[in-house]
């Protein structure tokens, strides 16, 4: 299997509406992806408020034979209150996607106190039964926590076939995300790794000029995003790297270097570490843009969009009286709730895989962008 997978969580949108994927554009993206020999697609219950699974059915499943692609979906563990609900959610996902089985099926976001819910609902046993019945070919879980927690889970559940972790060169040595440690833990347990967030929600596609100059001096024809994806794919125990592609140009760029993938050299590994040092000095809010927080926000605050604007604005010259980010914030706040409308209910922080103090950052966003509103 080629090492690039299509992540269906940042799809092209109609009128910038998160719940309305642009299916015409998505069909073109899927067609090119499959044409070049790539087969893996990854969706989930929460992606685009459920519309990602619907888009999979219309743009992929109904247009190609089942043997042409591999499909992954995820059990939304955070929504499960009783063991009996597992069957309901699973069957609903099969129906939403229009398939009879999933090639890969994951427990979504194992870690923290989700482990307790997993044990109480016997979710691992449930998935093992689905695998025996042929309704799932491979079982695993996505994971946002520390390496020691991953070690415990894999020790207790050797039946899982793979794990999905956040891995990128910016988080490789990060003490919170622990990309390297989690990767090494999975490898020690003999579990192949699927990589999520290789470009850290787009952060590594838009890097400081100093870091970009490093890459261009080595290979002039490759994008900044390519360095991030190639870094992740170069690790021997990585079976697949997911890329959340949002337009046809991103698909073309990814295919240009992943169709005939060449692993990193030692020189390239050293280069991305230098780039990481530069980038870490510029990022203020380490948000990946997963948008889980939006699903439960009672004020519909566009948290990832606002955090991205804040990060970009913090890299502007302090002497500038106006920035493009200020204008974009004004436009977004007409469609979504403003950061200043936060009621501090904390629902966003419960869902954040990066464990960010979202409410405190929203106060800073408010202070920066709402002065003139």
N, C-alpha and C positions, 0 to 999 in steps of 0.2 A: 504494500500500500504506500502511495506517495505521502510525504510527510506534511502536507498542508490540508487542513480541514476548514470548511466554511462555517463560521460562527454566525448564527442567525439572530443576534441580539442587537445589532446596530444597522438595521436594514434601511434602504433609501425610503424616504417618507413623502407622502402627499401633503402639500401645504404645511410641512414641518410638524405634522400631527403624529405623535409617537404611537398612536393606536391605528394608524393607517399606512401600512407599508405600501410602497409604490410597486405593485405587482408586475407591471409591464417591464420596468427596469430590472426588477429582480429576476424575471424570466431570462432576460438577456445575460445577466450575470451568471445564472445557473447553467445556461447553455454553454457558455465559454468555459466555465469551470469543468464541466463534464467532458467537453470536447477535447480538453488537454489531458484527460486521463485521471482527474481527481474525482473522488467518490464520496468523501465523508462530509455529512451535514449535521450540525449540532443545534438543537432547539431546546426550549424549556417552557414550562407552564407560565412563568412570569414574563417571558420576553415579549415586549410590545403589548403588554396587558392581555396576553393570550392570542394575539393576532399573528405571532410568529408561527405557531403551529398551524394555524389556518392557511397562512401563506405557503407553508411547506406542502400542504395538501394540494393547493391550486397550482403552484408554480413548479413543483417537483414531482410529486407522487402521481398526479393525474396526467402528467406529460411524458413520463418515462417508465419503462418496465422496472419492476421491483429489483431486479438483479443489477440494475445500472448504478445503484447508489447504496450507501450505508447511512443509516439514520440513527442518531442518538437523541434521547429525550431524558427527562429527569423527574423524579418524584419530588414534589414540593413539600419537603419534610416539615417546614415551618407551619404549614396549614393543617397538618394531620393532628387530630385530637384523639381519635380512636382507631384501633386496628382495623375495624371494618371499613374505614374510609379509604384504605389503600387500594382495594379492588375498584372502588368507584373512580378514583382519580386515574388509575392506570387505564381502565377501559375508556374513560373520557378522552385520554390522550391518544389512544389508538384510533378512536373515532375522529378526533380533531385532525389528526395527521393523515387519516385515510389509509392506514396500513394494518396488516394482520399481526405484525411482530416488529420489535425494535432490534436492530443489530447491536446497539450499545444502549444500556439503560443505567442511569446513575441515581444515587441518592443525592439530592441537591443540597450542597453546603453542609457537610458533616464537620463537626467541630464545636467547641464550646459546650454549652448545655444542650445542643441538639443531639448529642450522643445519648443522653438519657431518654429523649423522646424516641430515638431509634430503637433502643432496647425495649422500651415499654410497648411499642407497637409491633415488635418482632419484624421489622422491615427487612432485615437481612434474610430471614427465613422466607419471607414473602417473595423476595426477588429470586432466591434460590429455587423456589417452586416454579416460578415463571420461567426460569431458565430450563428446568427439567421438562416443562410443558412445551418448550420451543417458542414461547412468546417473547423471549429475550435471548439473544445469543451470547452476550458478554455483560457482566454486571460490575459496577464500580461505584465510585462516589467522587463528587467534587469537594474540594477541601480548602478552607481558609482558617488556618490555625497554626500552632507551633509544631515543630518536628517531633517533640516528645509525645504530643497528643496523637499525631499520625502513627507513631510507632505503636502506641497502645491499641489503636483501632485495628491496624494491620495484624497485630499479634493475636487479637481476639477474633478477627474475621479473615482467616486465610483464604476463605472461599471467593473473595473478590478477585476479579481478573485484571483490574487496572485502577489507577487513580488519576484524577485530574487536578492539577495544582497550578497556582499562579507562578509563572517563571519568566523572568526577563532580566536583562543585564543591569537594570537599575535596582532591582530588588534582590539580586543574587546574594549579596552579603548584608541585606537589610535585617536588623535585629527583630523587627516586628513581623515582616512577611516571611522571612527565612526561606527564600527560594532554594538556595543551595542545600540547606540542611534537610528540607522536605524532599528534594530530589534524591539526595543520598539515602534517606530513610526508605523511600519507595524502592530504590535500586537494591538496597540490602535485603528487602523482603521479596525480591524477585518480581515486583509489580511494574509493568511498563507504565510510562507516564504520558498522559495527554496534557498539553500545555494550554492554559488559558491566560489571557492578558499578556501576550508576548510583547505588545507595543504599549502596554500600560494605558489602555483606553485612549490611544492616540497621542499620548505624551511623547513617545519616542519617535513619532513621525514628524513632530515639530520641535526640534531641538535647538538650543542656542547656536549661533553661527560659529562660535569657536569649536564646538563639538562637531558640527557638520564639516568644517574645514579639515578636521582630522580624517574623517571618512573619505572625503573627496581626494585627499592627498594619496590615499591608498588605492581606492577604486572610484574613478570619476563617474562611472555610469550607473551606480546603484543608489537608490533612495535611502533616506534615513530609516524608514520603516523596514527596509530589507535587512539592514544590519541587525535589527532587533529580532526579526523572525528567524534569520539564519543562525543567530546566536543560540536561540532556544532549540532549533532543529538539529544543531551540531552535537548535542549531547547524546551519547550512544543509547541510553535507556529511554529516550524520548521517541515514542512511536508516531506522534502526530502533534502538530502545532495548529491551534485554532486561530483564525483571523476573522474578526468581526468586520466584514467589508461592507461599505456603505454606498459604493457606486462602481460603475464598470471600470473606471480608471484604476481603482484600487485593486480590482481583480486582475487586470492586465499587468499591473506592477508586480503583484505577488507571483503570478504565473511566470513572469519573465526570468526569475531566478530560482523558483522552486520546481519548475518542470524538469530541469536537469540539475538537481541540487548538489552543491559542492560544500562540504563541511568547512568550518572555520580552520584556519591555520593558527599556530601559536601566536603569531604576530597580530592576527585579528582579535584573538581573545584579549591580548594586552591592550589593544586599541580601544575596545569597548569599555574596558575598566577605566581608562583615562576619560572617555566620554561621560561615563557615569559620574565621575568625580565632578566634572564640569556641570552636568545637568542637575545633580543634587544640590548644587549651590544656587539654583534658580527656581526650583519648584517650591511653592509655598504650601498648597493643599494637595496631598498625595491621593487625589480621587481618581479612580479608574473609569468613571462614567458608566458603570454597570446599570444605573437607574433603578435599582431595587427600592431605593428610598422613596421614589415618586409614587410607587404603588399604594403606599399607606398614608401618604401625606394628606391630611384633611383640608389643607389649603392649596393643594396642587402646585406647590412651589417647585420650580424647575431646578432642583438642587445641583445636579451634575453640570447643567449648562452654566449656572451662575458661578460654580467653582472654577470651571474652565475659563470663564471670562476673568475671574479674579486672578487666577494664575497668570494669564496672558497680560493683564493690566499691570501686575506687579513687576513685569519685565520692561515696562515702558519707562521712558525718561521721566523723572519726577517733575521736571519743569513743564511738561505738556499740560495745557489746560483742558484739552479735549482728547479723547481717545475713541477709537472704533468700538472698543468694548463697552464704553458708556452708552453709545448709541444702541448697540445690540441689546444691552440690558433693558433699555427703555422699550425696545420692540418686544422682547420676550415677556416683559412684565405686563404687556397688554393681553397676552394669551394665557400666561400662567400667573400664579400667585407671586407677589413680590417677596423677597427675602425678609423684609421687615414685617410681613404678616405672620411670621412664624409664631405659633402659640406655645412652643417648647413642650409639646406632648411627648417627644422622644421616640416616636415610632420609627423615624428614619434611622436612628442610631442602633435600634434593635436589629435592623435589616442590613446594616452596612458591613460588607465582608472585610473592609479595611479597618473597622473599629474606629472610625473618625469621630471626633467631638463635633458633629454636624451643627448642633445648635450654636455653639460658640463661633464657628466659622461663618454661619449665616449672619451673625451680628456684625462681623467684620465686612462681609459683603454689603450689608445694609449701609454701613458707615461709608463705604467707598463709592457706592453707586447711587444711593438714594438722596444724596444731598440736594440735587437739582430737581428731583421729581416733585 
